[in-house]
Amino acid sequence: MKLKSGFKFNQVCGQSFVIPMGENNIDFSKIIAFNPSSELLWKRMEKGEFTVDDLVKVLLDEYEVDEATARKDVESILEQFRGEDLIIE
C-alpha cells in the first residue's frame, strides 16, 4: 500500500491535519484532523510503501500496547483512510 499524492501534512495551533492540495483542494471536507497515533502512522506512510505489519510495528515501538490492540487500531485507521480515498492498495 501507499498514500495517494496530493495531500500534505500540516500543523496549526498544535493540531495536526492532512490538507488536500491542487485539484484535491476543491472539496474542503477532506481536511482530516489527527490524534497522536494517527499522526505517527501517517508520518510512516509518507515514507513510501507500507504494510499493515509495518504500521503495527510503529505502534508497538511507540506505545505500551499488545499486538492485537495495535493491529485493531491500524486496521481502523486504514479503513478511515480508505473511506477518504487516501490510500492506493
MODELLER restraints for C-alpha pairs under 7 A, 6 or more apart:
rsr = mdl.restraints
at = mdl.atoms
rsr.add(forms.Gaussian(group=physical.xy_distance, feature=features.Distance(at['CA:1:A'], at['CA:49:A']), mean=5.44, stdev=0.5))
rsr.add(forms.Gaussian(group=physical.xy_distance, feature=features.Distance(at['CA:1:A'], at['CA:50:A']), mean=5.42, stdev=0.5))
rsr.add(forms.Gaussian(group=physical.xy_distance, feature=features.Distance(at['CA:1:A'], at['CA:51:A']), mean=6.19, stdev=0.5))
rsr.add(forms.Gaussian(group=physical.xy_distance, feature=features.Distance(at['CA:1:A'], at['CA:87:A']), mean=6.80, stdev=0.5))
rsr.add(forms.Gaussian(group=physical.xy_distance, feature=features.Distance(at['CA:1:A'], at['CA:88:A']), mean=5.62, stdev=0.5))
rsr.add(forms.Gaussian(group=physical.xy_distance, feature=features.Distance(at['CA:1:A'], at['CA:89:A']), mean=4.52, stdev=0.5))
rsr.add(forms.Gaussian(group=physical.xy_distance, feature=features.Distance(at['CA:2:A'], at['CA:45:A']), mean=6.63, stdev=0.5))
rsr.add(forms.Gaussian(group=physical.xy_distance, feature=features.Distance(at['CA:2:A'], at['CA:48:A']), mean=6.10, stdev=0.5))
rsr.add(forms.Gaussian(group=physical.xy_distance, feature=features.Distance(at['CA:2:A'], at['CA:49:A']), mean=4.63, stdev=0.5))
rsr.add(forms.Gaussian(group=physical.xy_distance, feature=features.Distance(at['CA:2:A'], at['CA:50:A']), mean=6.16, stdev=0.5))
rsr.add(forms.Gaussian(group=physical.xy_distance, feature=features.Distance(at['CA:2:A'], at['CA:87:A']), mean=5.73, stdev=0.5))
rsr.add(forms.Gaussian(group=physical.xy_distance, feature=features.Distance(at['CA:2:A'], at['CA:88:A']), mean=5.32, stdev=0.5))
rsr.add(forms.Gaussian(group=physical.xy_distance, feature=features.Distance(at['CA:2:A'], at['CA:89:A']), mean=6.72, stdev=0.5))
rsr.add(forms.Gaussian(group=physical.xy_distance, feature=features.Distance(at['CA:3:A'], at['CA:45:A']), mean=6.49, stdev=0.5))
rsr.add(forms.Gaussian(group=physical.xy_distance, feature=features.Distance(at['CA:3:A'], at['CA:46:A']), mean=6.75, stdev=0.5))
rsr.add(forms.Gaussian(group=physical.xy_distance, feature=features.Distance(at['CA:3:A'], at['CA:86:A']), mean=5.79, stdev=0.5))
rsr.add(forms.Gaussian(group=physical.xy_distance, feature=features.Distance(at['CA:3:A'], at['CA:87:A']), mean=4.52, stdev=0.5))
rsr.add(forms.Gaussian(group=physical.xy_distance, feature=features.Distance(at['CA:3:A'], at['CA:88:A']), mean=5.93, stdev=0.5))
rsr.add(forms.Gaussian(group=physical.xy_distance, feature=features.Distance(at['CA:4:A'], at['CA:86:A']), mean=5.37, stdev=0.5))
rsr.add(forms.Gaussian(group=physical.xy_distance, feature=features.Distance(at['CA:4:A'], at['CA:87:A']), mean=5.39, stdev=0.5))
rsr.add(forms.Gaussian(group=physical.xy_distance, feature=features.Distance(at['CA:4:A'], at['CA:88:A']), mean=5.97, stdev=0.5))
rsr.add(forms.Gaussian(group=physical.xy_distance, feature=features.Distance(at['CA:6:A'], at['CA:20:A']), mean=5.92, stdev=0.5))
rsr.add(forms.Gaussian(group=physical.xy_distance, feature=features.Distance(at['CA:6:A'], at['CA:21:A']), mean=5.05, stdev=0.5))
rsr.add(forms.Gaussian(group=physical.xy_distance, feature=features.Distance(at['CA:6:A'], at['CA:22:A']), mean=6.57, stdev=0.5))
rsr.add(forms.Gaussian(group=physical.xy_distance, feature=features.Distance(at['CA:6:A'], at['CA:24:A']), mean=6.59, stdev=0.5))
rsr.add(forms.Gaussian(group=physical.xy_distance, feature=features.Distance(at['CA:7:A'], at['CA:18:A']), mean=6.20, stdev=0.5))
rsr.add(forms.Gaussian(group=physical.xy_distance, feature=features.Distance(at['CA:7:A'], at['CA:19:A']), mean=5.51, stdev=0.5))
rsr.add(forms.Gaussian(group=physical.xy_distance, feature=features.Distance(at['CA:7:A'], at['CA:20:A']), mean=4.44, stdev=0.5))
rsr.add(forms.Gaussian(group=physical.xy_distance, feature=features.Distance(at['CA:7:A'], at['CA:21:A']), mean=5.49, stdev=0.5))
rsr.add(forms.Gaussian(group=physical.xy_distance, feature=features.Distance(at['CA:8:A'], at['CA:18:A']), mean=5.38, stdev=0.5))
rsr.add(forms.Gaussian(group=physical.xy_distance, feature=features.Distance(at['CA:8:A'], at['CA:19:A']), mean=5.22, stdev=0.5))
rsr.add(forms.Gaussian(group=physical.xy_distance, feature=features.Distance(at['CA:8:A'], at['CA:20:A']), mean=6.36, stdev=0.5))
rsr.add(forms.Gaussian(group=physical.xy_distance, feature=features.Distance(at['CA:8:A'], at['CA:21:A']), mean=6.76, stdev=0.5))
rsr.add(forms.Gaussian(group=physical.xy_distance, feature=features.Distance(at['CA:9:A'], at['CA:17:A']), mean=5.77, stdev=0.5))
rsr.add(forms.Gaussian(group=physical.xy_distance, feature=features.Distance(at['CA:9:A'], at['CA:18:A']), mean=4.48, stdev=0.5))
rsr.add(forms.Gaussian(group=physical.xy_distance, feature=features.Distance(at['CA:9:A'], at['CA:19:A']), mean=6.37, stdev=0.5))
rsr.add(forms.Gaussian(group=physical.xy_distance, feature=features.Distance(at['CA:10:A'], at['CA:16:A']), mean=5.83, stdev=0.5))
rsr.add(forms.Gaussian(group=physical.xy_distance, feature=features.Distance(at['CA:10:A'], at['CA:17:A']), mean=5.31, stdev=0.5))
rsr.add(forms.Gaussian(group=physical.xy_distance, feature=features.Distance(at['CA:10:A'], at['CA:18:A']), mean=6.16, stdev=0.5))
rsr.add(forms.Gaussian(group=physical.xy_distance, feature=features.Distance(at['CA:11:A'], at['CA:17:A']), mean=6.01, stdev=0.5))
rsr.add(forms.Gaussian(group=physical.xy_distance, feature=features.Distance(at['CA:16:A'], at['CA:33:A']), mean=5.82, stdev=0.5))
rsr.add(forms.Gaussian(group=physical.xy_distance, feature=features.Distance(at['CA:16:A'], at['CA:34:A']), mean=5.41, stdev=0.5))
rsr.add(forms.Gaussian(group=physical.xy_distance, feature=features.Distance(at['CA:17:A'], at['CA:31:A']), mean=6.63, stdev=0.5))
rsr.add(forms.Gaussian(group=physical.xy_distance, feature=features.Distance(at['CA:17:A'], at['CA:32:A']), mean=5.38, stdev=0.5))
rsr.add(forms.Gaussian(group=physical.xy_distance, feature=features.Distance(at['CA:17:A'], at['CA:33:A']), mean=4.45, stdev=0.5))
rsr.add(forms.Gaussian(group=physical.xy_distance, feature=features.Distance(at['CA:17:A'], at['CA:34:A']), mean=5.85, stdev=0.5))
rsr.add(forms.Gaussian(group=physical.xy_distance, feature=features.Distance(at['CA:18:A'], at['CA:31:A']), mean=5.75, stdev=0.5))
rsr.add(forms.Gaussian(group=physical.xy_distance, feature=features.Distance(at['CA:18:A'], at['CA:32:A']), mean=5.25, stdev=0.5))
rsr.add(forms.Gaussian(group=physical.xy_distance, feature=features.Distance(at['CA:18:A'], at['CA:33:A']), mean=6.70, stdev=0.5))
rsr.add(forms.Gaussian(group=physical.xy_distance, feature=features.Distance(at['CA:19:A'], at['CA:31:A']), mean=4.95, stdev=0.5))
rsr.add(forms.Gaussian(group=physical.xy_distance, feature=features.Distance(at['CA:19:A'], at['CA:32:A']), mean=6.90, stdev=0.5))
rsr.add(forms.Gaussian(group=physical.xy_distance, feature=features.Distance(at['CA:20:A'], at['CA:30:A']), mean=6.64, stdev=0.5))
rsr.add(forms.Gaussian(group=physical.xy_distance, feature=features.Distance(at['CA:20:A'], at['CA:31:A']), mean=6.64, stdev=0.5))
rsr.add(forms.Gaussian(group=physical.xy_distance, feature=features.Distance(at['CA:38:A'], at['CA:77:A']), mean=6.98, stdev=0.5))
rsr.add(forms.Gaussian(group=physical.xy_distance, feature=features.Distance(at['CA:41:A'], at['CA:55:A']), mean=6.32, stdev=0.5))
rsr.add(forms.Gaussian(group=physical.xy_distance, feature=features.Distance(at['CA:52:A'], at['CA:74:A']), mean=6.93, stdev=0.5))
rsr.add(forms.Gaussian(group=physical.xy_distance, feature=features.Distance(at['CA:55:A'], at['CA:74:A']), mean=6.58, stdev=0.5))
rsr.add(forms.Gaussian(group=physical.xy_distance, feature=features.Distance(at['CA:56:A'], at['CA:70:A']), mean=5.54, stdev=0.5))
rsr.add(forms.Gaussian(group=physical.xy_distance, feature=features.Distance(at['CA:56:A'], at['CA:71:A']), mean=5.51, stdev=0.5))
rsr.add(forms.Gaussian(group=physical.xy_distance, feature=features.Distance(at['CA:56:A'], at['CA:74:A']), mean=6.35, stdev=0.5))
rsr.add(forms.Gaussian(group=physical.xy_distance, feature=features.Distance(at['CA:59:A'], at['CA:70:A']), mean=6.09, stdev=0.5))
rsr.add(forms.Gaussian(group=physical.xy_distance, feature=features.Distance(at['CA:60:A'], at['CA:67:A']), mean=6.85, stdev=0.5))
rsr.add(forms.Gaussian(group=physical.xy_distance, feature=features.Distance(at['CA:60:A'], at['CA:70:A']), mean=6.72, stdev=0.5))
rsr.add(forms.Gaussian(group=physical.xy_distance, feature=features.Distance(at['CA:81:A'], at['CA:87:A']), mean=6.44, stdev=0.5))
